[in-house]
Amino acid sequence: MEEKTSFRVVFGDSPIIKVIDFFIDNREFDYSLTDIAKNADVGWSTIHQFWGDLVKLGIVTKTRRIGRAELYKLNLTSPLVKKLIDLDMSISKLMNNDIDQGLTVSA
């Protein structure tokens, strides 16, 4: 059984949350849509249902093209992305404090 990140414990396992969580955890690299779908455990057709929204909102940005594959990266200059990263860090800290104090967090 896979262990959920604190971000996914709070926001759930919808495909878009899985993709955003994947990018937050792997923000230093760029990925093809195939790699994103595979690593985020989201179906290829599912990712296409919301991918345009992530690009339009500026959450991800296209970095380059390798052959036919376009690569994307988390847009670290976006104010929205900065807030998502801050939120992820805050959630992680709070959940770690709860665990340190002996409280259990169930997914």
N, CA, C and O atoms as a GROMACS GRO file, in nm:
protein
  428
    1MET      N    1   0.084  -0.120   0.000
    1MET     CA    2   0.000   0.000   0.000
    1MET      C    3   0.088   0.125   0.000
    1MET      O    4   0.183   0.135   0.078
    2GLU      N    5   0.057   0.219  -0.086
    2GLU     CA    6   0.137   0.340  -0.095
    2GLU      C    7   0.105   0.434   0.020
    2GLU      O    8  -0.009   0.444   0.065
    3GLU      N    9   0.208   0.502   0.066
    3GLU     CA   10   0.188   0.599   0.174
    3GLU      C   11   0.154   0.733   0.111
    3GLU      O   12   0.223   0.780   0.020
    4LYS      N   13   0.048   0.795   0.160
    4LYS     CA   14   0.004   0.923   0.105
    4LYS      C   15   0.087   1.037   0.162
    4LYS      O   16   0.129   1.034   0.278
    5THR      N   17   0.108   1.137   0.079
    5THR     CA   18   0.172   1.259   0.128
    5THR      C   19   0.069   1.334   0.212
    5THR      O   20  -0.051   1.311   0.202
    6SER      N   21   0.118   1.423   0.295
    6SER     CA   22   0.026   1.502   0.378
    6SER      C   23  -0.067   1.586   0.291
    6SER      O   24  -0.182   1.608   0.328
    7PHE      N   25  -0.020   1.632   0.177
    7PHE     CA   26  -0.102   1.710   0.084
    7PHE      C   27  -0.222   1.627   0.039
    7PHE      O   28  -0.335   1.677   0.035
    8ARG      N   29  -0.198   1.500   0.004
    8ARG     CA   30  -0.306   1.413  -0.042
    8ARG      C   31  -0.395   1.367   0.072
    8ARG      O   32  -0.514   1.341   0.050
    9VAL      N   33  -0.342   1.356   0.192
    9VAL     CA   34  -0.426   1.321   0.306
    9VAL      C   35  -0.531   1.430   0.325
    9VAL      O   36  -0.648   1.401   0.352
   10VAL      N   37  -0.490   1.556   0.311
   10VAL     CA   38  -0.581   1.669   0.332
   10VAL      C   39  -0.674   1.690   0.212
   10VAL      O   40  -0.794   1.712   0.231
   11PHE      N   41  -0.621   1.684   0.090
   11PHE     CA   42  -0.700   1.722  -0.028
   11PHE      C   43  -0.758   1.605  -0.107
   11PHE      O   44  -0.837   1.626  -0.199
   12GLY      N   45  -0.720   1.485  -0.074
   12GLY     CA   46  -0.778   1.368  -0.139
   12GLY      C   47  -0.693   1.315  -0.252
   12GLY      O   48  -0.581   1.360  -0.277
   13ASP      N   49  -0.750   1.216  -0.320
   13ASP     CA   50  -0.676   1.145  -0.425
   13ASP      C   51  -0.733   1.167  -0.564
   13ASP      O   52  -0.722   1.080  -0.651
   14SER      N   53  -0.794   1.281  -0.587
   14SER     CA   54  -0.843   1.308  -0.722
   14SER      C   55  -0.723   1.318  -0.815
   14SER      O   56  -0.614   1.354  -0.771
   15PRO      N   57  -0.741   1.289  -0.942
   15PRO     CA   58  -0.628   1.292  -1.035
   15PRO      C   59  -0.554   1.427  -1.038
   15PRO      O   60  -0.432   1.429  -1.043
   16ILE      N   61  -0.627   1.537  -1.034
   16ILE     CA   62  -0.560   1.667  -1.039
   16ILE      C   63  -0.475   1.691  -0.914
   16ILE      O   64  -0.368   1.750  -0.922
   17ILE      N   65  -0.523   1.646  -0.799
   17ILE     CA   66  -0.445   1.659  -0.675
   17ILE      C   67  -0.320   1.573  -0.683
   17ILE      O   68  -0.213   1.615  -0.639
   18LYS      N   69  -0.332   1.453  -0.738
   18LYS     CA   70  -0.216   1.365  -0.754
   18LYS      C   71  -0.109   1.430  -0.842
   18LYS      O   72   0.010   1.422  -0.812
   19VAL      N   73  -0.153   1.494  -0.949
   19VAL     CA   74  -0.058   1.559  -1.041
   19VAL      C   75   0.008   1.680  -0.974
   19VAL      O   76   0.129   1.696  -0.983
   20ILE      N   77  -0.071   1.764  -0.909
   20ILE     CA   78  -0.014   1.881  -0.841
   20ILE      C   79   0.082   1.836  -0.732
   20ILE      O   80   0.190   1.893  -0.717
   21ASP      N   81   0.045   1.735  -0.656
   21ASP     CA   82   0.132   1.682  -0.551
   21ASP      C   83   0.262   1.628  -0.610
   21ASP      O   84   0.370   1.650  -0.555
   22PHE      N   85   0.252   1.556  -0.722
   22PHE     CA   86   0.371   1.505  -0.790
   22PHE      C   87   0.465   1.620  -0.827
   22PHE      O   88   0.586   1.612  -0.804
   23PHE      N   89   0.409   1.726  -0.883
   23PHE     CA   90   0.492   1.839  -0.923
   23PHE      C   91   0.552   1.912  -0.803
   23PHE      O   92   0.668   1.954  -0.809
   24ILE      N   93   0.478   1.927  -0.696
   24ILE     CA   94   0.532   1.993  -0.578
   24ILE      C   95   0.651   1.914  -0.523
   24ILE      O   96   0.752   1.972  -0.483
   25ASP      N   97   0.639   1.783  -0.522
   25ASP     CA   98   0.747   1.698  -0.472
   25ASP      C   99   0.864   1.685  -0.568
   25ASP      O  100   0.973   1.647  -0.528
   26ASN      N  101   0.842   1.717  -0.695
   26ASN     CA  102   0.946   1.700  -0.798
   26ASN      C  103   0.962   1.828  -0.880
   26ASN      O  104   0.972   1.824  -1.003
   27ARG      N  105   0.964   1.940  -0.812
   27ARG     CA  106   0.958   2.068  -0.882
   27ARG      C  107   1.086   2.109  -0.954
   27ARG      O  108   1.084   2.203  -1.033
   28GLU      N  109   1.197   2.040  -0.928
   28GLU     CA  110   1.321   2.083  -0.993
   28GLU      C  111   1.339   2.026  -1.134
   28GLU      O  112   1.432   2.065  -1.204
   29PHE      N  113   1.252   1.934  -1.176
   29PHE     CA  114   1.268   1.869  -1.306
   29PHE      C  115   1.148   1.894  -1.397
   29PHE      O  116   1.041   1.934  -1.351
   30ASP      N  117   1.168   1.869  -1.526
   30ASP     CA  118   1.057   1.875  -1.620
   30ASP      C  119   1.025   1.734  -1.670
   30ASP      O  120   1.112   1.647  -1.671
   31TYR      N  121   0.899   1.714  -1.710
   31TYR     CA  122   0.850   1.581  -1.743
   31TYR      C  123   0.758   1.586  -1.863
   31TYR      O  124   0.692   1.687  -1.889
   32SER      N  125   0.754   1.474  -1.936
   32SER     CA  126   0.656   1.458  -2.043
   32SER      C  127   0.522   1.421  -1.980
   32SER      O  128   0.517   1.377  -1.865
   33LEU      N  129   0.415   1.438  -2.055
   33LEU     CA  130   0.283   1.399  -2.005
   33LEU      C  131   0.278   1.250  -1.971
   33LEU      O  132   0.211   1.211  -1.875
   34THR      N  133   0.346   1.169  -2.048
   34THR     CA  134   0.350   1.025  -2.021
   34THR      C  135   0.415   1.000  -1.885
   34THR      O  136   0.363   0.921  -1.805
   35ASP      N  137   0.527   1.065  -1.858
   35ASP     CA  138   0.595   1.047  -1.729
   35ASP      C  139   0.512   1.102  -1.614
   35ASP      O  140   0.509   1.043  -1.506
   36ILE      N  141   0.445   1.213  -1.636
   36ILE     CA  142   0.361   1.272  -1.531
   36ILE      C  143   0.247   1.176  -1.497
   36ILE      O  144   0.222   1.148  -1.379
   37ALA      N  145   0.179   1.126  -1.599
   37ALA     CA  146   0.068   1.033  -1.576
   37ALA      C  147   0.116   0.909  -1.501
   37ALA      O  148   0.052   0.864  -1.406
   38LYS      N  149   0.228   0.855  -1.544
   38LYS     CA  150   0.282   0.733  -1.481
   38LYS      C  151   0.322   0.759  -1.336
   38LYS      O  152   0.283   0.683  -1.246
   39ASN      N  153   0.398   0.863  -1.311
   39ASN     CA  154   0.449   0.891  -1.177
   39ASN      C  155   0.343   0.940  -1.080
   39ASN      O  156   0.354   0.920  -0.959
   40ALA      N  157   0.240   1.004  -1.132
   40ALA     CA  158   0.130   1.052  -1.047
   40ALA      C  159   0.020   0.946  -1.033
   40ALA      O  160  -0.077   0.965  -0.960
   41ASP      N  161   0.037   0.836  -1.104
   41ASP     CA  162  -0.062   0.726  -1.102
   41ASP      C  163  -0.199   0.775  -1.150
   41ASP      O  164  -0.301   0.753  -1.086
   42VAL      N  165  -0.196   0.841  -1.266
   42VAL     CA  166  -0.317   0.896  -1.328
   42VAL      C  167  -0.322   0.844  -1.471
   42VAL      O  168  -0.219   0.840  -1.539
   43GLY      N  169  -0.438   0.807  -1.517
   43GLY     CA  170  -0.453   0.757  -1.653
   43GLY      C  171  -0.424   0.864  -1.758
   43GLY      O  172  -0.446   0.983  -1.736
   44TRP      N  173  -0.374   0.817  -1.873
   44TRP     CA  174  -0.340   0.906  -1.983
   44TRP      C  175  -0.459   0.989  -2.028
   44TRP      O  176  -0.447   1.110  -2.046
   45SER      N  177  -0.574   0.926  -2.047
   45SER     CA  178  -0.692   1.001  -2.092
   45SER      C  179  -0.744   1.093  -1.982
   45SER      O  180  -0.798   1.200  -2.011
   46THR      N  181  -0.727   1.054  -1.857
   46THR     CA  182  -0.772   1.137  -1.745
   46THR      C  183  -0.691   1.265  -1.736
   46THR      O  184  -0.747   1.372  -1.716
   47ILE      N  185  -0.561   1.255  -1.751
   47ILE     CA  186  -0.475   1.374  -1.740
   47ILE      C  187  -0.510   1.477  -1.848
   47ILE      O  188  -0.500   1.598  -1.825
   48HIS      N  189  -0.552   1.429  -1.964
   48HIS     CA  190  -0.589   1.522  -2.072
   48HIS      C  191  -0.718   1.598  -2.043
   48HIS      O  192  -0.742   1.703  -2.103
   49GLN      N  193  -0.800   1.548  -1.952
   49GLN     CA  194  -0.924   1.616  -1.918
   49GLN      C  195  -0.899   1.748  -1.845
   49GLN      O  196  -0.978   1.842  -1.858
   50PHE      N  197  -0.790   1.758  -1.770
   50PHE     CA  198  -0.765   1.880  -1.692
   50PHE      C  199  -0.631   1.946  -1.723
   50PHE      O  200  -0.601   2.052  -1.669
   51TRP      N  201  -0.550   1.886  -1.808
   51TRP     CA  202  -0.416   1.939  -1.833
   51TRP      C  203  -0.420   2.083  -1.885
   51TRP      O  204  -0.340   2.167  -1.842
   52GLY      N  205  -0.510   2.111  -1.976
   52GLY     CA  206  -0.520   2.247  -2.031
   52GLY      C  207  -0.548   2.350  -1.923
   52GLY      O  208  -0.500   2.463  -1.930
   53ASP      N  209  -0.626   2.311  -1.822
   53ASP     CA  210  -0.654   2.403  -1.711
   53ASP      C  211  -0.528   2.434  -1.630
   53ASP      O  212  -0.507   2.548  -1.590
   54LEU      N  213  -0.445   2.332  -1.606
   54LEU     CA  214  -0.321   2.354  -1.531
   54LEU      C  215  -0.228   2.449  -1.606
   54LEU      O  216  -0.160   2.532  -1.546
   55VAL      N  217  -0.225   2.435  -1.737
   55VAL     CA  218  -0.142   2.524  -1.820
   55VAL      C  219  -0.200   2.665  -1.819
   55VAL      O  220  -0.128   2.762  -1.799
   56LYS      N  221  -0.332   2.677  -1.841
   56LYS     CA  222  -0.399   2.808  -1.844
   56LYS      C  223  -0.384   2.883  -1.712
   56LYS      O  224  -0.364   3.005  -1.711
   57LEU      N  225  -0.393   2.810  -1.601
   57LEU     CA  226  -0.380   2.872  -1.469
   57LEU      C  227  -0.235   2.908  -1.436
   57LEU      O  228  -0.208   2.975  -1.337
   58GLY      N  229  -0.142   2.863  -1.519
   58GLY     CA  230  -0.001   2.893  -1.496
   58GLY      C  231   0.062   2.806  -1.388
   58GLY      O  232   0.168   2.839  -1.336
   59ILE      N  233  -0.003   2.695  -1.354
   59ILE     CA  234   0.053   2.605  -1.252
   59ILE      C  235   0.171   2.529  -1.310
   59ILE      O  236   0.271   2.506  -1.242
   60VAL      N  237   0.160   2.490  -1.437
   60VAL     CA  238   0.271   2.426  -1.507
   60VAL      C  239   0.303   2.506  -1.631
   60VAL      O  240   0.220   2.580  -1.684
   61THR      N  241   0.425   2.491  -1.676
   61THR     CA  242   0.468   2.561  -1.795
   61THR      C  243   0.551   2.468  -1.882
   61THR      O  244   0.625   2.384  -1.831
   62LYS      N  245   0.538   2.484  -2.013
   62LYS     CA  246   0.616   2.401  -2.106
   62LYS      C  247   0.760   2.451  -2.105
   62LYS      O  248   0.785   2.571  -2.115
   63THR      N  249   0.853   2.357  -2.093
   63THR     CA  250   0.994   2.395  -2.085
   63THR      C  251   1.068   2.370  -2.216
   63THR      O  252   1.151   2.451  -2.258
   64ARG      N  253   1.038   2.257  -2.280
   64ARG     CA  254   1.110   2.223  -2.402
   64ARG      C  255   1.039   2.108  -2.473
   64ARG      O  256   0.938   2.056  -2.427
   65ARG      N  257   1.097   2.073  -2.587
   65ARG     CA  258   1.042   1.963  -2.666
   65ARG      C  259   1.157   1.867  -2.696
   65ARG      O  260   1.266   1.909  -2.737
   66ILE      N  261   1.132   1.738  -2.675
   66ILE     CA  262   1.230   1.636  -2.712
   66ILE      C  263   1.159   1.542  -2.808
   66ILE      O  264   1.071   1.466  -2.768
   67GLY      N  265   1.197   1.548  -2.933
   67GLY     CA  266   1.126   1.471  -3.036
   67GLY      C  267   0.982   1.520  -3.043
   67GLY      O  268   0.957   1.639  -3.064
   68ARG      N  269   0.888   1.429  -3.026
   68ARG     CA  270   0.747   1.466  -3.027
   68ARG      C  271   0.694   1.501  -2.890
   68ARG      O  272   0.583   1.553  -2.878
   69ALA      N  273   0.773   1.474  -2.786
   69ALA     CA  274   0.726   1.495  -2.648
   69ALA      C  275   0.753   1.639  -2.601
   69ALA      O  276   0.863   1.691  -2.615
   70GLU      N  277   0.649   1.700  -2.545
   70GLU     CA  278   0.664   1.830  -2.481
   70GLU      C  279   0.685   1.805  -2.333
   70GLU      O  280   0.619   1.720  -2.273
   71LEU      N  281   0.779   1.879  -2.273
   71LEU     CA  282   0.808   1.862  -2.131
   71LEU      C  283   0.757   1.982  -2.053
   71LEU      O  284   0.760   2.096  -2.101
   72TYR      N  285   0.710   1.954  -1.933
   72TYR     CA  286   0.649   2.055  -1.847
   72TYR      C  287   0.712   2.052  -1.710
   72TYR      O  288   0.766   1.951  -1.665
   73LYS      N  289   0.704   2.167  -1.645
   73LYS     CA  290   0.762   2.184  -1.512
   73LYS      C  291   0.666   2.270  -1.429
   73LYS      O  292   0.588   2.348  -1.484
   74LEU      N  293   0.673   2.254  -1.299
   74LEU     CA  294   0.596   2.340  -1.210
   74LEU      C  295   0.643   2.484  -1.230
   74LEU      O  296   0.764   2.510  -1.233
   75ASN      N  297   0.550   2.576  -1.243
   75ASN     CA  298   0.583   2.717  -1.268
   75ASN      C  299   0.613   2.787  -1.135
   75ASN      O  300   0.523   2.840  -1.070
   76LEU      N  301   0.739   2.786  -1.096
   76LEU     CA  302   0.779   2.838  -0.965
   76LEU      C  303   0.767   2.990  -0.954
   76LEU      O  304   0.781   3.044  -0.845
   77THR      N  305   0.742   3.058  -1.066
   77THR     CA  306   0.725   3.204  -1.060
   77THR      C  307   0.579   3.243  -1.038
   77THR      O  308   0.550   3.360  -1.012
   78SER      N  309   0.489   3.148  -1.047
   78SER     CA  310   0.346   3.175  -1.030
   78SER      C  311   0.312   3.199  -0.883
   78SER      O  312   0.348   3.119  -0.797
   79PRO      N  313   0.241   3.310  -0.853
   79PRO     CA  314   0.197   3.333  -0.715
   79PRO      C  315   0.110   3.219  -0.661
   79PRO      O  316   0.117   3.186  -0.543
   80LEU      N  317   0.028   3.160  -0.747
   80LEU     CA  318  -0.057   3.049  -0.707
   80LEU      C  319   0.029   2.928  -0.667
   80LEU      O  320   0.002   2.864  -0.565
   81VAL      N  321   0.129   2.898  -0.746
   81VAL     CA  322   0.218   2.785  -0.715
   81VAL      C  323   0.295   2.811  -0.586
   81VAL      O  324   0.312   2.721  -0.504
   82LYS      N  325   0.340   2.934  -0.568
   82LYS     CA  326   0.411   2.967  -0.443
   82LYS      C  327   0.322   2.941  -0.322
   82LYS      O  328   0.369   2.890  -0.220
   83LYS      N  329   0.194   2.977  -0.333
   83LYS     CA  330   0.100   2.952  -0.223
   83LYS      C  331   0.077   2.803  -0.202
   83LYS      O  332   0.068   2.757  -0.089
   84LEU      N  333   0.067   2.727  -0.312
   84LEU     CA  334   0.049   2.582  -0.300
   84LEU      C  335   0.170   2.518  -0.230
   84LEU      O  336   0.153   2.429  -0.147
   85ILE      N  337   0.289   2.562  -0.263
   85ILE     CA  338   0.410   2.510  -0.199
   85ILE      C  339   0.411   2.547  -0.050
   85ILE      O  340   0.442   2.464   0.035
   86ASP      N  341   0.377   2.672  -0.020
   86ASP     CA  342   0.369   2.715   0.121
   86ASP      C  343   0.266   2.633   0.197
   86ASP      O  344   0.290   2.591   0.310
   87LEU      N  345   0.151   2.610   0.134
   87LEU     CA  346   0.045   2.532   0.197
   87LEU      C  347   0.092   2.388   0.222
   87LEU      O  348   0.068   2.333   0.329
   88ASP      N  349   0.158   2.329   0.124
   88ASP     CA  350   0.211   2.194   0.139
   88ASP      C  351   0.310   2.187   0.256
   88ASP      O  352   0.305   2.093   0.335
   89MET      N  353   0.397   2.285   0.266
   89MET     CA  354   0.495   2.288   0.375
   89MET      C  355   0.426   2.305   0.510
   89MET      O  356   0.464   2.240   0.608
   90SER      N  357   0.326   2.391   0.516
   90SER     CA  358   0.253   2.413   0.642
   90SER      C  359   0.178   2.286   0.685
   90SER      O  360   0.180   2.250   0.803
   91ILE      N  361   0.114   2.221   0.591
   91ILE     CA  362   0.042   2.097   0.622
   91ILE      C  363   0.139   1.991   0.674
   91ILE      O  364   0.111   1.924   0.773
   92SER      N  365   0.252   1.979   0.608
   92SER     CA  366   0.352   1.879   0.649
   92SER      C  367   0.402   1.907   0.790
   92SER      O  368   0.414   1.816   0.872
   93LYS      N  369   0.430   2.033   0.819
   93LYS     CA  370   0.478   2.069   0.954
   93LYS      C  371   0.372   2.039   1.060
   93LYS      O  372   0.403   1.982   1.164
   94LEU      N  373   0.248   2.078   1.031
   94LEU     CA  374   0.141   2.052   1.127
   94LEU      C  375   0.120   1.903   1.151
   94LEU      O  376   0.103   1.859   1.264
   95MET      N  377   0.122   1.826   1.044
   95MET     CA  378   0.102   1.683   1.058
   95MET      C  379   0.220   1.617   1.129
   95MET      O  380   0.200   1.523   1.207
   96ASN      N  381   0.340   1.664   1.103
   96ASN     CA  382   0.456   1.610   1.173
   96ASN      C  383   0.450   1.643   1.322
   96ASN      O  384   0.486   1.561   1.405
   97ASN      N  385   0.403   1.764   1.356
   97ASN     CA  386   0.387   1.801   1.497
   97ASN      C  387   0.284   1.712   1.564
   97ASN      O  388   0.302   1.671   1.679
   98ASP      N  389   0.174   1.683   1.493
   98ASP     CA  390   0.072   1.594   1.548
   98ASP      C  391   0.129   1.456   1.575
   98ASP      O  392   0.101   1.396   1.679
   99ILE      N  393   0.209   1.405   1.481
   99ILE     CA  394   0.269   1.273   1.498
   99ILE      C  395   0.369   1.276   1.614
   99ILE      O  396   0.374   1.182   1.695
  100ASP      N  397   0.448   1.384   1.624
  100ASP     CA  398   0.546   1.397   1.733
  100ASP      C  399   0.476   1.400   1.869
  100ASP      O  400   0.532   1.357   1.970
  101GLN      N  401   0.354   1.452   1.872
  101GLN     CA  402   0.280   1.463   1.998
  101GLN      C  403   0.197   1.336   2.026
  101GLN      O  404   0.120   1.332   2.122
  102GLY      N  405   0.214   1.235   1.941
  102GLY     CA  406   0.147   1.109   1.966
  102GLY      C  407   0.008   1.099   1.906
  102GLY      O  408  -0.062   1.001   1.930
  103LEU      N  409  -0.034   1.198   1.829
  103LEU     CA  410  -0.165   1.190   1.764
  103LEU      C  411  -0.151   1.109   1.636
  103LEU      O  412  -0.046   1.115   1.571
  104THR      N  413  -0.251   1.037   1.598
  104THR     CA  414  -0.244   0.959   1.477
  104THR      C  415  -0.319   1.029   1.365
  104THR      O  416  -0.422   1.093   1.388
  105VAL      N  417  -0.266   1.016   1.246
  105VAL     CA  418  -0.328   1.074   1.129
  105VAL      C  419  -0.363   0.957   1.038
  105VAL      O  420  -0.274   0.884   0.993
  106SER      N  421  -0.490   0.940   1.010
  106SER     CA  422  -0.530   0.829   0.923
  106SER      C  423  -0.568   0.883   0.785
  106SER      O  424  -0.625   0.991   0.771
  107ALA      N  425  -0.534   0.804   0.687
  107ALA     CA  426  -0.564   0.844   0.550
  107ALA      C  427  -0.696   0.786   0.506
  107ALA      O  428  -0.738   0.808   0.393
   0.00000   0.00000   0.00000
